[in-house]
Amino acid sequence: MPALLVVRATLASLRDRLAFDDWYHKEHLPDAMAAFGVRTAWRAWSQTEPAVHCAFYRFDTLEDAARATTGPEIAALVAAFDRCWGEKVTRTREVLNLVEERQAAPG
């Protein structure tokens, strides 16, 4: 089954949201997708907590996610993130093992 890496970032100040959004769109998301070797990623801003941003990366297997999140790929991404955002953003990472996926029947 596929696996997901979820990165939850919380901005210390909402004033940084536009700059963070632009940087993530132009730099970080493309860099992370390339480093992880994933074909699918998406991101979202929380509607209940406006300072919270989540990025989701879909891996083919749990093993692929584990490799990407413990190797040099993530270390380089973390370093770049820290250089750009330092203490302005806190974040957590979680690997999820997808156990079920459904699509509604047409109609």
Buried (B, 14 or more C-beta within 10 A) or exposed (E): EBBBBEBBBBBEEEEBBEEBBEBBEEEBBEBBBEBBEBEEBEBEBEEEEEBBBBBBBBBBEBEBBBBBBEEEBBEEBEEBBEEBBEEBBEBEBEBEEEEEEEEEEEE
